[in-house]
Amino acid sequence: MTDLSTEAAAGAPATQVAGVGDFIQLMKPRVMSLVVFTGLVGMLVAPGHLHPLLAGVALLCIAVGAGASGAINMWYDRDIDAVMRRTQNRPIVAGRLPAEEALAFGVALAAGSVVIMGLAVNYAAAALLALTIGFYVFVYTIWLKRRTPQNIVIGGASGAFPPMIGWAAVTGDISLFPVLLFAIIFFWTPPHFWALALYRSGDYGRAGVPMMPNVAGPRETQRQILLYTLVLVPVTLAPWFLGFLGALYGAAAIVLNGLFVLGAIRVMRESTDRSAMRLFGFSILYLFALFAMVLVDRAWAAI
């Protein structure tokens, strides 16, 4: 008798009819929401003006590009998704969607988002969007994820590009401020994801994915989480120090960083799944709040 998850992982025909919800799940909507928000922040703080309709198109392209990356990632990772508890109900693995159909969907979304961004907005934003998709698919998913515990450190750059894309959509170029926003997400990604990896180390072990806890052990992972969190502090304060943002943002960043550091220290001291998941959950709130304060600070300065 053939196991359903193994059959689906091998790309066998789905046993159920795929619904709209399955295609939405394929696009990783929770990840997409953060991508769209940070892209929106980059767009709103950029100098100049973009027609609201074109701004909407740019955001849609960023969202669709992120969804395309997620869909292709699920296609490529369907074998390891089949043995990880948190991914066993994904559409391909669960047999609701054929693997080749998911790949075609992802490729079509990727091409469409880049072409529309280039034709409707500008080629600089389109090039950055193409780089983001390509980096996530080829560098992170195909090259790094199964080969090195530094996968999320290097591959995490793909999730840091949206503020630069949003900025480029308005200005047609890139300057230091959006690069700083990129750096914030880049250095935030390792402690964010390694907190989840601590909790899900058994899953990654069964799948053979060399995440930090499985290769270096929980203690070293906890140390790395604290180290990257400490590095994140000056990176997040840089927009304030360099005059791009004001004291309102600076004060919020200090408070949020203090809470993040305390959470990382708690993970080291307690070494429990609960503390790791609490840090993971807070890290999402942290990034949303930090980027929201970028907008609040800019709005306050304009009053």
N, C-alpha and C positions, 0 to 999 in steps of 0.2 A: 504493500500500500504506500502511495506517495504522500509525503507530508505536504500539506497545503502551503506552508510558509516557504519550504524549500522549492516547491514548484513555482510559486510566485516570484521568488528570488531569482530563479533561473530564467524568468521572462516568459513563462507559460501563459496561455490565455487566461484571462480573469474568469472566475466562476460566477461573479455577480456583475450587474450593470452599474457602471460608475455614475455617480450623481454629481451635481454641481458642487456639493460639499467636498467631494473627493478631490476635485481639481483645485478647490480653494485650499484644502489641507496640503496638497502637493506644493503649494507656493509658500508654505510656512508663514501664515499671516501674523503670528506674534512677533517673529523676527522682522517682518516687513513693516510693522507699525513703528518700531524704533528707527528703522532705516528712513522711513518717510518723514518722521518727526525731525531727525537730525538734518535731513536734506532741506526741509522747510526752514529750519533755523538758519542754515547757510544762505538760503535764498533771501530771507527777510533782513539779515544784517548786511547783505552786500550793498555797496553803493550803486545808485542808479535805479532804474525802474523797469519792471517787466509787466507787460499787459496781463491783467488777471487771468484771461483765457490761456495765454501762453504759460503762465505760472502753473495753472492747473494741469496743462499738458505735461510740463516738465516734471511735476510731482507724480503724475500718473506713470510717466516713463520710468522714474526712479522706482516706484512701487512694482511695476511690471518687470523691470530688470531684476529686482531682488527676488520676485516670485519665480522668474526663469531660473535663476541660480539655485533656488531651493528645489525646483522640480528636477533639474539635471543632477543635483546632488543626491536626491532620493533614488533616481534611476541608477546612478553609479554605485551607491551604497546599499542597494537592496539586499545584497548577501549578508552584510553585517547587521542591517536593520532587522533581519529575520531572527537574529539570536539575542537582540537586546530588548529587554522588557518594555522600555519606554518608547520603542519605535515599532513594535510588532503589529500595531494596528494601523500603520501607515498604508495608504491605498494600494501600492504595488505589492507589498508583503502580504497584506490581508487578502489579496486576490481580487480586489475590486477594480483594478486598472492594469491593463497590460503594460509591461515595461517599455516596449517600443512606442506605445501611445504616449506615455509620460515623457519620454525623451523628445518625441516630435513636438509635443506641447511646449516643453521648456525651450527648445531651440527656436521655435516660432516666436515665442514671447521675447526671447533675447534679441533676435534679429529685428523684430518689429519695434521694440522699445528704443533700440539704438538708432534705427533709421528715422523713426518719427522725431526723436530728440534732435537729430541733426537737421532734418528738414524744417521742423516747426520752430526750434529754439536756436541752437547754434552748434557748430561742429566741435567746439571745445568741450561743451557739456556732454555731447554724444561720445567723444573719444574717452572721456573719463568714465562714462557709464560702461562702455565696452571694456575698458581696462578693469573695472570693478567686477563685471561678470566673468571675464576671462581669468582674473586672479583667483576668484572663489572656486571656479570649476577646475582649472588646470593646475594652479599652484597649490591651493589648499586641498581640494577634494581628491584629485588624482595623484598629485606628487607627494604632498607632505603628510596628510592625515594618517596614512598607514605606515609611515616610515620613521617618524621622529616625534619625541615628546614635545618638541618645539613647534609642532604643527599649528597650534592655536596662536602662538606668538607671532609667527611670520604670516600665517594665513589670515590672522585677524585683521590685517590691513584692508582686506576687502570690505569689511564692515565699517571701516573708518572713512571711506571715500565720499559718502553721501553729502556731508556739509560742503565739500569741495565742488561736487557736482551742482548743488544748489547755487553756490556762489558763481560758478562759471556760467550757469544758465542766465544769470542777470548781467554779468560783466563781460563774459567771453574770455576771461583769463583767470589767473590764480595769483593771490598775494599771500603775505605772511599770516594774516588772521585766519583764513580757512585752513591753512596748514596747521596752525595751532589747534583748531577744532579737530582736525584729523588726528593729531598727536594725542589728544585727550582720549578719544575712543580707542586708539591703538594701544595705549598703556593701560586702559581700563579693561580691555578684553581678557588678558591672562588671569587676573584675580577673579573676574566674573566667571569665566568658564571653568577654571580649576576648582572653584568652590563646588560647582555642579559635579565635576569629575571625581572629587573626593566622595561625594554621596553615591555616585553611579560607577564607582571603580569596578565593581563586580561585573556590570554590564560590559564595560570596555574590555575587561579581561577576557570574558567569554568570546567577544568579537575579535580579539587580537589586535585592538587598536592601541598603540603605544602612548596612552595618555600619561601625564606626569605621575599620578599616584601609582600606576601600574609599573612604571619603569624605575622611578627614583624613590618611590615609597611615599606614604602619607605625610611623614614628618618633613621631608624635603619639599613636598608640595606646599605644605603650610608655610614653610619659610619663604618659598618663592612668592606665595600670595602676599605675604607681608612686605616683602622687598618691592614688588611691583606696585603695591598700594602706596608705599612711601615715595617711590619715584613719581607716581601719579600726582602727588601733592604739588610740587613746584610746576609741573606741566599744566595743571588746571589753574594755577595762580598766574601763569605767564601772561594771559590776555589782560589781566589787571595791572601787573607790573609794567607791561609795555604800553599801557595807555589805550588799548582797544576797548576796554570795558572799565566801568567805574567801581566805586566802593561797595555799592549794593551787591554786585556780582561777587566781589572779593570777599565780603562778609559771608555770603551764602556758601561760597566755595570752601572757606575755612571750616564752617560748621559741618558741611557734608563730608569733607575730607576727614575731620576729626571722628565722625561716626564710622566712616569706612575703616579707618585705621583701628579703631576700637574693636570693630567686628573682626578684622583680620587677626588681631591679638587674641580675641576670644576663641577663634578657631584653633590657634596654636595651643592655648591653655586647656581647652576642653576636649579637643580631638573627637568630637561627636558628629554624627550625621545631622543632628538638629542644628548645631552651630554653623555647619557648612551650608545647609540649605537656607538658614536665616541670612547668611552673608550673600548668598546667591540672589535671594529675593530682594535684599536691600540694594545690591549693586544695580539692579534694573531701575529701581526707584531713584537711586543716586544719579544715574546718567540722565534720566528724564528731567529730574529736578534741576540739575546743573545746566542743561541746555535751555530749560524754561527760564532760568535766571538770566541767561544771555539775552533773551528777548525782553524780559522785564527791565533789565538794566538799560538796554537801548531805548525802550519806551520811556523810562523815567528820565533819561538824559535829554529826550526830545521835548519834554514838557516845559 
